[in-house]
Amino acid sequence: MKLVFASLAASLVAGSALAGGYTAPVTTPEPIVAAPIVVADPSDWTGFYAGAQYGQGSFELSGNGIDADEDMDAYGLHGGYLHDFGKFVLGGELDYNKLDIDNVDDKGDLTRLRARAGYDMGRFMPYVTLGAAHLSMDGDGYDISETDVTYGIGGDFKVTDAFTVGAEYTKQDFSDVDDIDGLDLDTDMVQLRAAYHF
């Protein structure tokens, strides 16, 4: 009889232990971390660039009994380097322009070395320029080779990260042209520019 009670008690204990069934251990899944999305900064103007420009302007020779004012076309190439310091951009540029002056048979050559200082506004950068300009013209009865100051303002816009378009106004003042006291030559140009940034 004791054996029956012992077997009955053992089966009741075993049955109650199995009543809940098997419970698997709970594991917490690892969190999914998305890779950060890297977007190129459109406002970084640092780097080398090269391009072309075309525009129109005026060619005014005055003083010492001479008064001539002609229109001209100006076209050429430019290249330079810019460094973006955050909001301010500084750099230098060398450019060459061929001057096609109305009522003048011979074309002129204008070469300029200029500093550029701009303000970083994202894809748009307004700037000012200051530097030296060299003008050379060789024709019947004259041989002009002058170096003086150039200055101007402009703005560039990034169409893509590597391609910009812009517009620029510049002025060049040459004094005592051809070593003639009081004979001044003033040129100004409005040009459209396009450049590739490396």
C-alpha positions in Angstrom: 0.0 0.0 0.0 2.8 2.3 0.8 4.3 1.6 -2.6 1.0 2.6 -4.3 0.9 5.9 -2.4 4.5 6.6 -3.2 4.0 5.9 -6.9 0.9 8.1 -6.9 2.7 11.0 -5.2 5.6 10.7 -7.6 3.3 10.8 -10.7 1.4 13.9 -9.3 4.7 15.8 -8.7 6.0 14.9 -12.2 2.7 15.8 -13.8 2.6 19.2 -12.1 6.2 19.9 -13.2 5.3 19.1 -16.8 2.0 21.1 -16.8 3.6 24.3 -17.7 5.5 22.8 -20.6 8.9 23.8 -21.9 9.7 27.5 -22.0 12.6 28.5 -24.3 14.9 31.2 -23.0 14.1 34.7 -24.2 16.8 36.4 -26.3 16.9 40.1 -27.2 17.7 40.7 -30.9 20.6 43.0 -31.7 19.4 46.5 -32.7 19.7 47.3 -36.4 22.0 50.3 -36.9 21.6 52.1 -40.3 24.8 53.2 -42.0 25.1 57.0 -42.0 24.3 58.7 -45.2 27.2 60.8 -46.4 26.2 63.9 -48.5 28.8 65.9 -50.2 29.0 69.5 -48.9 27.9 71.7 -51.7 29.5 74.7 -50.0 33.1 73.5 -50.1 34.8 75.7 -52.7 38.4 74.4 -52.0 40.4 73.2 -55.0 41.7 73.9 -58.5 39.5 75.0 -61.4 39.8 76.0 -65.0 37.4 77.4 -67.6 36.5 79.9 -70.2 34.9 83.4 -70.4 33.2 85.6 -72.9 31.8 89.1 -72.6 31.8 92.7 -73.9 33.1 96.0 -72.7 34.5 99.4 -73.6 37.9 100.6 -74.6 38.5 104.3 -73.7 41.6 106.2 -74.6 41.7 109.8 -73.3 44.1 112.7 -72.6 46.8 114.6 -74.4 44.4 115.7 -77.1 43.1 112.2 -77.7 39.5 111.0 -77.0 38.5 107.6 -78.3 35.8 105.3 -76.9 35.1 102.0 -78.6 33.2 98.8 -77.8 35.0 95.5 -77.7 34.5 91.8 -77.3 36.6 89.9 -74.8 37.1 86.2 -74.6 39.6 83.7 -73.2 40.6 81.2 -70.6 41.1 81.2 -66.9 42.4 78.9 -64.1 43.1 79.2 -60.4 42.9 77.8 -56.9 40.4 78.6 -54.1 40.6 77.7 -50.4 37.3 77.6 -48.3 37.9 78.7 -44.7 34.3 78.1 -43.6 32.4 81.3 -44.6 35.3 83.1 -46.4 37.0 81.9 -49.5 40.4 83.1 -50.7 42.4 82.3 -53.8 44.2 83.4 -56.9 43.5 83.3 -60.6 45.4 83.8 -63.9 43.4 84.6 -67.0 44.0 85.5 -70.6 41.6 87.6 -72.8 41.7 88.3 -76.5 40.3 91.8 -77.1 38.5 92.5 -80.4 38.0 96.2 -80.5 35.6 98.0 -82.8 37.3 100.1 -85.6 40.7 98.7 -84.6 42.3 96.2 -87.1 44.6 94.5 -84.6 43.4 92.6 -81.6 44.8 93.2 -78.1 46.0 90.7 -75.5 45.0 91.1 -71.8 46.6 88.9 -69.2 45.7 89.3 -65.5 46.9 87.8 -62.2 44.3 88.5 -59.5 43.5 87.6 -55.9 39.9 86.5 -55.3 38.0 86.9 -52.0 34.5 85.4 -51.7 31.8 84.6 -49.2 30.5 81.1 -49.0 26.7 81.0 -49.3 26.4 77.3 -50.2 26.1 76.8 -53.9 26.5 80.6 -54.6 29.7 82.6 -53.9 29.9 86.4 -54.5 33.4 87.7 -54.6 35.7 90.6 -55.3 39.0 90.7 -57.2 42.2 92.8 -57.2 45.4 92.3 -59.1 47.7 93.3 -62.0 46.8 93.4 -65.7 49.1 93.5 -68.7 47.8 94.8 -72.0 49.7 94.5 -75.3 48.7 95.8 -78.7 50.9 96.1 -81.8 49.7 97.9 -84.9 50.4 100.5 -87.5 52.0 103.4 -85.7 51.7 102.1 -82.2 53.1 99.4 -79.9 51.4 99.4 -76.5 52.7 97.3 -73.7 51.3 98.4 -70.3 50.9 96.9 -66.8 48.6 98.4 -64.2 45.8 97.6 -61.8 42.6 95.5 -62.3 39.7 95.1 -59.9 36.1 93.9 -60.0 33.2 92.0 -58.6 31.4 88.7 -59.5 29.5 85.7 -58.5 29.8 81.9 -59.2 27.0 79.3 -58.9 27.6 75.6 -58.6 25.4 73.8 -61.1 27.0 70.5 -59.9 29.7 69.9 -57.4 32.3 70.1 -60.2 30.8 72.7 -62.6 30.1 76.4 -62.0 28.8 79.2 -64.0 29.1 82.9 -63.2 29.2 86.5 -64.2 31.9 89.1 -63.5 32.5 92.9 -64.0 36.1 94.1 -64.1 37.9 97.3 -64.8 41.5 97.9 -65.9 43.1 101.4 -65.6 46.4 102.1 -67.5 48.1 105.4 -67.0 50.7 107.2 -69.2 50.1 104.8 -72.1 53.1 104.4 -74.5 55.1 106.7 -72.1 52.9 109.7 -73.0 52.1 111.8 -69.9 48.4 112.2 -69.3 47.3 109.6 -71.8 45.1 107.1 -70.0 43.5 103.9 -71.2 40.5 102.5 -69.3 38.8 99.2 -70.1 35.9 97.6 -68.5 34.3 94.2 -69.2 31.2 92.2 -68.3 31.8 88.6 -68.8 30.0 85.2 -68.4 32.2 82.4 -67.1 32.1 78.6 -66.9 34.6 76.5 -65.0 35.3 72.9 -64.1 36.5 72.2 -60.5 39.0 69.4 -59.9 
